[in-house]
Each structure stands twice: as structure tokens, then as C-alpha cells.
């Protein structure tokens, strides 16, 4: 790869600097020069961006030593590349205190003992820098076309890493959640353990391009994204001779080509699993499934293997889709959810239709933590973060999650539970997507006769309903909230956004209608079950 970064060392090789000499900051000769600027004033904050080579005659430094000292310190703080001073009537020599300051910060100070034309220097450097940028754009375009071409070849990821190595002369590694590692050359494998550890320990930290230092070596880390998810991380050992911005631009093109390979491979895998949909539907509906299919689509049963059924109610897609468009949407949804569930520790078998997606989400756990919910909640949160780019709008999804089961013969029961809890969430009866959190609703939902539930609810609540209709009041809401708050007047008033005195008045009305003992254990249980039965019927 040709030289792309203009450094102080390269500047000193230019013809315009043949009479210059460096008197301080020799350790900073590899500082990058992004631009040159003639500066003859002390107030420089609004004039400096960082990376400039500053040219001055010293006309603005004809003050005391302390002022000069602070001026140079300010240049250092603003990340100026170096300071070039023309020795002459305005500045006859550089104080040793300033030389010591520059040396301590590896900040080069260059002096011209002869009069020079700053305009010639700036023109020379700016022409060089602009040509550099043009060269980088040309190389970026060439590399992008190479990556796209390699993405269509066999073993394309390795070939892309090989191209990165040839271009930068540095180790290139691609790390995914899977054990398989892609790297080039072979000796770059030694970095895998440390890089994988950092990526797994702080995944959110590397969701954007980052530069990290390992054992004194600089690595550019870029996430490879597809379907709104991070598919892996592209890691390039970076030389200081390459501008960071340019390195990330090249990596971005390589990452795009790698993402295309990964998504194409996943598409092929999903198309091979067309039979999975039928298998899952048969299993969830209690129909017979072949033993061979059972071993193909779900993990082999074991002592520590459990599963939940996860039901996701999706926003409906357009009804008049042609079959090929629907197949593409279905494929993208399955790929996205499968990847997400695997990342959360599940082994999923999936079925998808236009309005919903159902997963038999198997997982490994010992008996003590099999009911643990965190991995399921993590999956829901990640689905809710989906923005529609993969045909799933997470904010419009509703969820139902069954109890934990081990025998696949009970999958139909688990599916029914997941449907019931999603329905309860839709009605606003519960905020939890887990069937085991339904409490008394689990018993009431087993009653298939809706007329019985209606009769039961009215037998306890009809007087409250009648009062609300006649008086246009909201005693039912007050009663339901009072029961949910376990009879706490303070909590009830806060949840209803009313003052305590208003609540007392409503409770007096309830005592008149239901009796003064309506909060006794037996009556309270009856009223709570009647309220829940009524909400099921809504």
C-alpha cells in the first residue's frame, strides 16, 4: 500500500523544508499533518481544528516568556501537529523552557534560519494533501469493487480478509458468535482469544466502530450488521501510517460484502428448512410428528433440556401480496427471530404466518433455574427494538410465553397457554407475557362457558354496574384498584389520581352497595375472582 499519511517526517523531506531544522519534539516526527495554517495571533481557539502544521514569523509572540509558554501549551492541547517558526526580527531564538515543554509532549518545533515564502509551503502541502485524498477515494472505490466481486466467490469471507491483509499489510480477523473463526494470515489467530473476550464482555461497547489497544497493538473494530442485528465483528490490526478514518472506510466496504455473504448463506439455510414450519404446526396442534423430524428440528431430549412456547402477534402485512413477496417477508422474519433467539441462549424451531410467529424455544438449564425468565425477557426487548427493516415492527408486537415444559408431547398445551396469555395482554388484563404470572386467571380461563363467567361476575358486581350506569360514576374501577392494592387506601388514591377524601367517599358507597364486610377474606376472594372474570369477557 502506498503512503497515505503525511507526517512531520515526510514534511521535512519536502523541497520547501530543505533549509529547515527541527529543534524540539524529535519523538513526534510521526505525527499526522492534516493541513497547514499561517497563524500570527494569540487567540487561536476558533482557528484550530487539530492536526495542523502551524507557520509563524513569531510576530504574535513578542511578549514575555510566560505568554509564549502558554501559547505553545495551547497548541499542544489543541492537538496541533507541529509549530514552524521563521527566525528573524520577530523571533531571534527559541527559549529553552519552550524546547523542554515541546520535548516532554513530543511536539515538534521546526525553525527556518532563512527567510521563506509561507505561501509556497502551504501551496505545496495542500496540493500533496488533496492528492492524497483523491488517491484514497480512488483506492476506496477499487477495494469496494474487489470486495463485491469476492463476495460472490467460494470461501468469500476468507478471500476478503486476504485482500485486507494484502492492502494494509496487517492481520485481519472476523469474529462471530459461532466458534468458527475467519482470519488471515495464519499467525493472526493468536489474537482471537483476547478479541473475543473483549467483544463478549462488552458487546454494546463495540456496536459502533472502535479502536482498541492490545499489548501495544492498535486494532480497528467494526461491527458487521444485517437484518438490524450485529452478525459479527471485523478486526484489523492497524498501522499508524494509515489514517484511522480511511481504515474504517475500507473496513466498512469489507463489512458490507461480508454481511451479504452471511445473509445469503442464511437465506439458503432458511429455504432448506421449509419442512420446519409444518413440523412446528403439527407439534403445536397435537398432531403426529415423525421421530426423524423431531430429531431434525428440536434438540435431543435430555435431563437438562426444557422449552417454552413463545407466541408473537405481529402487525399484519398487506393482504394482497403476491406469493414471492410473502415468501421474502417470511424468510426475513424467520432469519431475524432465529438469530435473535439463538443469541439469547435458545435453540428455536419456528413457524410463521402473516400475522404471527411461534417458536418452540428450547434451552438448557438445571432444575433450580428452569423457570428463570431473564433470557425470555431479553429476547422480547430485542424484538421490541426492531424497527421494521426486517419486516417486524417490534413496537406493535404482543407476546405470550408458556410455562416451562420438557416433554414435546405437551407442546399443544404449551401453545394454548401462550395464546391465552397473549390474549390477556391484548385486553390489558395483565402486563406480564408469562403464563405462570396469570394467577387466578389461569383457573378462570379453563372455564369454556362464557355465559357462566358472565353470570358469575354479575352475581357479585351487578349492583356496582347498576350504580355506575345510573350515577355516571366509576365505582367499579375504584373497587378493582382497591382490591389490587390489597386494601391500601394510600396506594389506591395514588393509582386513581384522586385525593384521599374522595376515595373515602367512594368506599362508603361500596359498603352501602356490597355490605360493610365486602373486604372480609371470603367476600374479597369472591369479588376479586368476579372482577377477573369480567375482564376476561371484555
C-alpha positions, -999 to +999 in steps of 0.1 A: +000+000+000+013+034-009+020+061+017-013+077+027-005+098+058+015+130+056+037+131+087+062+156+100+090+132+089+076+134+053+072+172+055+109+176+064+117+157+032+099+182+010+119+207-010+103+236+007+118+224+040+154+219+028+166+248+049+145+239+080+158+221+111+139+205+140+150+218+174+124+201+197+100+172+198+120+147+178+099+119+192+068+133+174+080+130+138+053+105+130+025+130+139+000+133+111-004+166+092-039+172+081-035+208+069-012+238+071-021+272+085-003+305+089-010+319+124+002+352+137-023+358+166-025+345+201-063+339+202-064+306+183-092+286+198-117+293+169-089+289+143-076+254+151-093+220+145-063+198+153-037+182+131-025+215+116+011+224+108+014+260+121+036+285+103+045+317+120+071+345+119+066+350+157+051+384+153+024+374+177+048+360+202+068+392+210+058+390+246+072+376+279+083+340+283+052+330+302+029+342+275+050+323+249+049+292+271+011+293+274+008+298+237+028+267+229+009+247+256-024+258+240-012+245+206-003+212+222-037+209+239-054+216+206-036+187+191-016+208+166+009+186+146+039+209+149+050+246+151+072+261+124+089+294+132+109+317+109+139+330+128+142+367+122+134+402+135+103+390+155+118+358+170+156+355+173+157+323+193+136+297+210+137+297+248+150+265+264+118+263+285+097+261+254+120+235+239+117+214+271+079+217+270+078+206+234+102+176+241+080+165+270+050+163+248+068+150+216+056+182+200+079+191+170+092+226+167+108+234+134+128+266+127+137+283+094+171+301+097+165+318+063+135+338+051+109+315+034+077+321+015+049+306+036+026+308+005+049+283-013+049+260+017+011+260+021+006+255-016+030+226-017+015+208+014-021+215+004-016+201-031+000+170-016-028+165+009-056+170-017-038+145-040-037+121-011-074+124-006-081+118-042-058+088-041-077+074-011-111+079-028-098+060-058-084+032-037-117+031-017-136+026-050-112-001-062-114-020-029-152-018-028-154-034-062-130-061-052-149-069-021-182-071-040-166-094-065-151-117-038-184-119-020-197-139-049-169-165-048-164-196-028-150-190+007-155-153+001-150-141+037-115-156+039-107-140+005-119-106+017-097-109+048-068-119+025-074-088+004-074-066+035-041-081+046-026-075+011-037-039+011-028-029+047-001-055+054-017-062+087-036-091+104-073-093+096-099-113+117-136-118+115-153-130+148-189-142+151-208-157+180-201-191+165-169-209+173-157-208+137-131-181+132-120-164+099-085-149+099-056-141+076-027-147+077-025-178+099-004-161+127-032-136+133-052-164+151-032-157+183-053-125+188-086-144+188-089-152+225-083-116+236-105-100+210-134-125+215-132-119+253-135-081+249-164-084+224-183-109+246-177-089+278-188-056+264-209-062+233-227-028+235-194-010+236-185-024+202-218-018+185-201+011+167-166+014+151-139+015+178-102+015+181-087-006+209-051-013+221-040-049+228-004-054+240+006-021+224-010-030+191-039-009+176-070-027+163-098-012+143-131-030+153-161-026+131-195-044+136-209-063+106-246-057+106-275-073+087-313-075+094-309-049+121-285-071+141-248-074+146-237-106+128-200-103+139-170-080+142-143-073+116-110-066+133-079-051+116-046-046+132-038-010+122-006+007+114-002+044+124+008+051+088-028+046+078-053+074+087-079+060+111-108+074+091-096+058+059-090+024+076-126+024+088-139+034+053-122+004+038-134-018+066-170-006+061-169-018+024-154-051+035-181-055+062-209-048+037-196-076+015-192-100+044-228-092+055-240-101+020-223-134+022-237-142+057-272-132+047-271-152+015-259-183+034-287-178+060-312-174+032-301-207+018-303-224+052-338-210+058-351-222+024-338-257+033-360-256+064-394-253+047-404-286+064-398-270+098-430-249+096-452-279+090-434-298+118-439-270+143-476-266+134-482-303+138-465-304+171-483-273+185-517-286+173-512-321+189-508-339+156-485-368+150-449-359+140-422-382+126-395-392+150-369-382+123-384-347+121-383-345+159-346-351+159-341-328+130-358-296+142-355-297+180-327-308+203-325-343+215-344-346+248-321-347+279-323-342+316-315-305+314-333-297+282-365-276+286-386-254+264-412-227+264-435-218+235-431-182+225-461-167+206-455-133+188-485-115+175-472-093+146-486-063+128-504-077+098-488-074+064-506-063+033-533-089+023-528-086-015-492-097-015-481-120-043-466-153-032-430-144-040-432-112-019-447-130+010-420-157+009-394-129+011-411-114+041-415-147+058-379-156+052-366-123+066-388-127+097-376-163+104-340-153+099-342-124+122-361-142+150-339-173+148-307-153+150-321-133+180-333-163+199-300-181+194-282-151+208-304-152+239-295-189+245-324-207+228-324-235+203-356-225+183-379-242+159-401-217+142-434-213+124-446-181+107-477-168+091-488-133+080-500-123+115-479-142+139-447-161+146-444-190+170-412-205+184-406-237+203-377-222+223-356-249+238-329-242+263-305-258+287-309-253+325-307-272+357-339-279+377-333-250+401-333-222+374-355-237+347-383-212+355-359-183+352-373-156+329-344-133+320-334-148+287-371-146+275-373-110+286-341-103+268-355-117+236-387-097+239-367-065+245-346-071+214-377-079+193-393-046+205-362-028+194-367-040+158-378-011+136-393-028+106-362-031+084-366-069+087-404-068+083-410-068+120-422-036+138-413-045+174-434-018+190-465-033+175-458-069+187-476-086+215-462-117+233-474-148+251-450-173+267-460-207+281-449-224+312-417-245+311-421-280+297-398-309+289-419-334+270-426-324+234-459-343+237-471-314+257-463-288+231-500-283+222-508-275+259-478-250+260-491-234+227-526-229+242-511-213+273-490-189+251-522-179+231-541-173+263-516-150+279-512-130+247-550-125+246-549-113+282-521-089+274-542-076+244-572-070+267-550-052+292-557-078+319-520-084+325-487-067+317-467-099+320-462-122+289-457-153+311-485-178+316-473-185+352-480-149+362-517-150+353-526-163+388-563-167+393-569-160+356-554-195+348-583-211+366-610-188+351-596-193+316-603-230+319-640-223+321-651-226+285-687-214+291-687-176+286-723-173+298-713-190+331-685-164+337-709-136+329-734-149+353-707-154+380-694-118+375-728-103+376-738-122+407-713-101+427-708-070+406-743-062+392-751-037+419-719-018+412-726-018+375-761-005+381-749+023+403-723+034+378-748+035+350-773+055+370-749+079+386-723+080+357-697+071+383-667+048+383-671+026+414-661-005+395-627+010+387-623+021+423-633-014+436-609-032+412-580-009+421-587-011+458-586-049+456-553-049+435-538-026+462-546-051+489-569-026+506-543+002+509-561+035+508-529+054+502-519+033+472-554+032+457-557+070+459-524+075+442-532+050+414-566+066+408-551+101+409-577+113+435-574+128+470-579+105+500-612+122+509-627+113+475-616+077+480-632+076+514-665+088+499-664+061+472-656+033+497-686+044+517-707+039+486-692+005+480-700-005+516-736+006+511-739-015+479-718-046+488-720-046+526-696-034+552-678-067+552-670-068+515-633-069+523-636-099+546-614-128+533-642-148+517-660-118+502-628-103+490-618-135+472-652-137+455-651-101+444-615-105+430-625-135+410-656-118+397-636-087+386-611-110+368-639-130+352-655-097+340-622-086+325-618-118+306-652-112+290-643-077+278 
